[in-house]
């Protein structure tokens, strides 16, 4: 999956010169707006999906080339679930179970935690190119997305981490800004540096507030690492990119079996298959369904 050249979203990755802390920060406004437009999300669903997509972009940047990661948030709230997939190249895609969710807290802010639900699970699946993918699951911590991702990294992967995510939804429902950061302590842990970073994180303005004020990923990292020498490792483009294709959807139809395809031809004479993660629709005519039906089945031996 390649990133469009015109993408304005990007991520910056740094490491402290002592080698004890690494951090990433990104702006994801364009890809979040793209995703929300594709799925027709209402404001609270937009905020939830945007945070999860941004988290996916940050997690994907920790992978090696060719590796992929999937995040599945499943809760007992009206949103039901959030699914996100990302790779090491900066491609991100995702969806929500119910896009038509608007919940607002007493302070006027969008209530992502209640929308997802405070009872549920976060499952992280990594395709590292091995025979079996790695899978880790934790209970939802606050359902605010950022804290859940930090909790997963600290509990499941034993890497003390802090995650900040922000999405600002305008009064007309459009996505104004989106972005986030991820900070991780690496062994041997430098407690003085960790305390300094935690103090900066606690006092820094909200991510969405910084982005609305014109902050860049570089500026967010400069603020966090004030007084801590660091080196920039890379800057990479990010975009909403899906791996679906007509050929992949044909394989999905083939997996239904000849009997199901025959019933589909007899009943409707055509089919429309929608990719859950990007909303792209693929139409298959009677002739195309018949061709799939008539394809020889692979031998069992």
Buried (B, 14 or more C-beta within 10 A) or exposed (E): BEBEEEBEBBBBBBBBEEEBBBBBBBBBBBBBBBBBBBBEBBBBBBBBBBBBBBBBBBBBBBBEEEBBBBBBBBBEBBBBBBBBBBBBBBBBBBBBBBBEBBBEEEEEEBBBBBBBBBEBBBBBBBBEEEEEBEEBEBEBBBBBBBBBBBBBBBEBBEBBBBBBBBBBBEEEEEBBBBBBBBBBBBEEEBEEBBEBBBEBBEEBBEBBEBBBEEBBBBBBBBBBBEEBEBEEBEEBBBBBBBBBEEEEBBEEBBEBEEEEBEEBBEEEEBBEBEBBBBBBEBEBEEEBBBEBBEEEEEEEE
